[in-house]
Amino acid sequence: MKTFTLPCQLDGYRSLQDRTIKITFSTSELTPEQVANIHNALNNPGYLAFNPDPFLAKELEDIEKIKVDFEDNSKTRGQRLRAALWRNWEKSPEGYGQFNDYYNTKMDILIEHYKNKLDKV
């Protein structure tokens, strides 16, 4: 995925329950290429640089050189799994009204899956 820039306005932000922040921007009318860039970047990790003035060529070169491993080492693997299950439940609760019910069911399915593998060894 290539780096792209867009003229935009920072409209707002809000804190989410998992301590992340959702940031909202708006743009004026975009070209088809700009819309395609946004579409291709959807749900991909990346970095956001905001500047009230257009970026200089040197600044853009420096931004493009940034390479980072997006592995989140601040959380345990169990915390990361729980967070992933939370996001899945938010998008598709599968009839579960409470996250804890969803979490317990999905964890039981995972546990049974690996217990069944033990029986085959």
C-alpha positions as CSV (number, residue, x, y, z in Angstrom):
1,M,0.0,0.0,0.0
2,K,1.4,3.4,-0.9
3,T,1.5,6.5,1.2
4,F,-1.1,9.1,0.3
5,T,-2.2,12.5,1.5
6,L,-5.6,14.1,1.7
7,P,-6.7,17.6,2.5
8,C,-9.0,17.2,5.5
9,Q,-10.4,18.7,8.6
10,L,-10.2,17.1,12.1
11,D,-13.8,16.9,13.2
12,G,-13.6,15.2,16.5
13,Y,-12.5,12.3,18.6
14,R,-13.9,10.1,21.3
15,S,-12.4,7.7,23.8
16,L,-13.5,4.0,23.5
17,Q,-13.9,1.5,26.2
18,D,-10.7,-0.4,25.3
19,R,-8.7,2.9,25.9
20,T,-8.2,3.6,22.2
21,I,-9.4,6.7,20.5
22,K,-11.6,7.0,17.4
23,I,-10.6,10.1,15.3
24,T,-13.0,11.5,12.7
25,F,-11.9,13.6,9.7
26,S,-13.9,15.1,6.8
27,T,-12.7,16.0,3.4
28,S,-13.9,18.1,0.5
29,E,-14.8,16.2,-2.7
30,L,-12.2,13.7,-3.5
31,T,-10.8,12.3,-6.8
32,P,-11.5,8.7,-7.7
33,E,-7.8,7.9,-7.0
34,Q,-8.1,9.4,-3.5
35,V,-11.3,7.4,-2.8
36,A,-9.5,4.2,-4.0
37,N,-6.6,4.9,-1.7
38,I,-8.9,5.2,1.3
39,H,-10.8,2.1,0.3
40,N,-7.5,0.1,-0.1
41,A,-6.3,1.3,3.3
42,L,-9.6,0.3,5.1
43,N,-9.0,-1.9,8.1
44,N,-5.2,-1.9,7.6
45,P,-2.8,-0.7,10.3
46,G,-0.9,2.5,9.4
47,Y,0.2,5.8,10.7
48,L,-1.5,9.1,10.5
49,A,0.4,12.4,10.1
50,F,-1.6,15.6,10.4
51,N,-0.2,19.0,9.4
52,P,-2.2,22.2,9.0
53,D,-0.1,23.0,6.0
54,P,0.7,20.7,3.0
55,F,3.6,18.4,3.6
56,L,6.9,19.4,2.1
57,A,8.6,16.8,-0.2
58,K,11.3,16.1,2.4
59,E,8.6,15.5,5.1
60,L,6.8,13.1,2.8
61,E,10.0,11.2,2.1
62,D,10.6,10.9,5.9
63,I,7.1,9.7,6.4
64,E,7.4,7.0,3.7
65,K,10.6,5.7,5.3
66,I,8.8,4.8,8.6
67,K,8.6,1.1,9.0
68,V,7.2,-0.4,12.2
69,D,6.1,-3.8,13.4
70,F,2.5,-3.4,14.4
71,E,2.7,-6.3,16.8
72,D,1.2,-5.0,20.1
73,N,3.7,-6.1,22.8
74,S,2.0,-4.2,25.5
75,K,-0.7,-6.8,25.9
76,T,-0.5,-10.5,26.8
77,R,-1.7,-12.9,24.1
78,G,-4.7,-13.6,26.3
79,Q,-5.6,-9.9,26.4
80,R,-5.1,-9.6,22.6
81,L,-7.4,-12.6,22.1
82,R,-10.1,-11.1,24.4
83,A,-9.8,-7.7,22.5
84,A,-10.2,-9.5,19.2
85,L,-13.2,-11.4,20.4
86,W,-14.6,-8.1,21.7
87,R,-14.2,-6.5,18.2
88,N,-15.9,-9.5,16.6
89,W,-18.8,-9.3,19.0
90,E,-19.2,-5.6,18.4
91,K,-19.5,-6.2,14.6
92,S,-21.5,-9.4,14.8
93,P,-22.9,-10.3,18.3
94,E,-24.5,-13.5,16.9
95,G,-27.5,-13.1,19.2
96,Y,-25.5,-12.6,22.4
97,G,-26.7,-9.6,24.4
98,Q,-23.7,-9.6,26.7
99,F,-20.1,-9.8,25.7
100,N,-19.3,-12.1,28.6
101,D,-21.7,-14.7,27.2
102,Y,-20.2,-14.4,23.8
103,Y,-16.6,-14.6,25.2
104,N,-17.3,-17.7,27.3
105,T,-19.0,-19.5,24.4
106,K,-16.1,-18.7,22.0
107,M,-13.5,-19.7,24.6
108,D,-15.3,-23.0,25.3
109,I,-15.2,-23.7,21.6
110,L,-11.5,-23.0,21.4
111,I,-10.8,-25.1,24.5
112,E,-12.8,-28.1,23.1
113,H,-11.0,-27.8,19.8
114,Y,-7.6,-28.2,21.4
115,K,-8.8,-30.8,23.9
116,N,-10.0,-32.9,20.9
117,K,-6.6,-32.6,19.3
118,L,-5.1,-34.1,22.5
119,D,-7.3,-37.2,22.2
120,K,-6.0,-37.8,18.7
121,V,-2.3,-37.7,19.8
